[in-house]
């Protein structure tokens, strides 16, 4: 019998459109305006995960200078920053291979704001376009080669300097969702 993929997850969070993600990291605070109009599934999913505390205590696990800083893998939760930075395999698996246990549909083909500009927030995925879950990245410079394959769902408002200082192993203390009141 052939492989049957799990159905795509549909978040229950109702996007208001003024969501701001506030990342409290080891290097400082980052505030990101989420794009609920352009990427409603990604924003709803991210808000659900952040509100549940999913990201609290995770580490950034991938740093490629001039490209991206990536986090959101639950496999980093029970690892020390040094273990993550060294690329070790943790008790629940290799950093960069974990997720929330489901996947969401891509929105890069429907998002009119899907531009990987400097410090844009986007969702990582595997080879399947509909495989994003919890891992995200910040662009370290424009990365327009990613526009046609990865969903951008936020624009950095504050903390661009913090993003530039982040490295693999740095801790995400928490991510909380605020409303800008627009």
N, C-alpha and C positions, 0 to 999 in steps of 0.2 A: 504494500500500500504506500502511496506517495505521502510526502510531508504536507501537512496542513498547517498553515501559519495561523497564529493566534489572531483574532480579529483586532482591528485598530481600536485603541482606547479613545473614548470621547469624554473629556473632562466635564464635570458637573458645574464647575465654577462659572459664574456668569460674568463675563467681561463687561466692565463699566466704560472703559476707554481712557481713564485717567490714572491707571496703575503705574506706580513708580516702585521699582525694586531697589532696596537699600541693602547693599552688600557690606557687612562688617568683616573686614579681612585682617590678617596679621599685619598688613602694611598700611591700613587706613580704610576709609569709607568711600564707596562708589555708589552713586545714585544714577539709575537708568530709567528713562521714560520708556515704558513698554508700549508696543504698537498693536493694540487690541483690534484696530480696524484692519490692518494689513495681515496680521498673523494671529487671529483669534484663538485657534486651537493651541498654538504654542504658548501664547500668553496665559490662557486658562490653565494649561498643564503646569506651567512654571509657577503660577500663583498657588495652585493646589499644593505642589511640592514644597514651596517655600513656607506656606502657612502651616503645613504639617510638621515643619522642622527637619524635613528630609536633608537639606543642605548643611544644617548646623554641624560643625565639626569635621566636615569633609576637607580634603586638601586639593589644591590645584595639582594636577598630575602631569601635565604636558606644557612645556615651554619651548617654543621655537622662535628665537630672536628674529624680529622683523616680520613675523607671521601671526602666531596666536599664543595665548595663554588659555589653557583649557582646564575645567573642573567639572564637578558634579557626578563623579563616579563613586558609588557607595562602597566600592572595594577599598577606598582609602580611609574609611571611617576608623578602623581599628589598627591603623598603621601610624608610625611616628612620622613627622615631617621628613626626617633624615632618610627613613626607609623609602618613602615616596620619591624623594629627590634622587635617590640612588637607583630607582627603577626596580626595586625588589618586588617579589610577588607576596601579597598579603594573605592573611588567613582566609579571606573569601575570594581570592583571585587576583589577577594582574590588574593594576590600576589602568583604567581606560577601557575595560571590558565589561563593566557593570552598568546596571540601569535599574529602573523602578519595577521591572517585572512586566512591562507592557511597552507598546510602541504607539506612536501617533502618526497621523498622515502628514506628508510634506505640504508646505505652503509656499515654497519658493516659486512655483509656477503661477500662483494667484496673487501674491503679495506685490502691490505696485511700489512698495518702498524697500524692496529686497536688494539693497546696495550694501556691500561689505566695505563701508567707509572706515576710516581710522576709529578705533574704539567701539565699533558696532558690537552688539551682543547677538550671537547666533547660536543655533542648536547643532551639535555634532550628531553624526549618525554613522551607520555602517554602510556597506555597499548598497543596501536596499534603500531607495529614497524615502520609504515610509518606515524608517527604523529609529527615528529619534525618540528619546525618552527623558533622560535627566541631564545628560552631559551637555554643557554649553561652552562657548569660548568667546573671548574678546579679541577683536582684530588688533594687531600691532602694526598699524599702517593700513592703507587701502589694500583689499584683497579681492578685487573684482572678478578674478578667475573663479571665485566660489559662488558668485551670484546665481548661476544657473543650476546649482546643485545643493545648496544649503539654505535654510530659512533664517533670515535676520528677523529678530523680534524685539529689538530695543536699541535705543540711542543713548549714549552716555551723556548725562547732564553735568555731573560733578565727579571728580576723582580720576580724570584721565591720567594724571601724574601717578596715582596709585597703581593703575593698571600697568603702567610702564615699569613699575618696580616689582611686580609680582613674578615669582619664580615657582618651579615645581617644588612641592613640599609646603608652600605657604598655606596657612589654615584659613578656611572660610568659617569665621566664628558663627555667623548667622546671615540669613537673607530674610528680610521682612518686606511686606508689601504695604505701601502707603498710597494715598490718593492725592493727586495734585490739585484737585478741585476745579479742573478745567470745565 
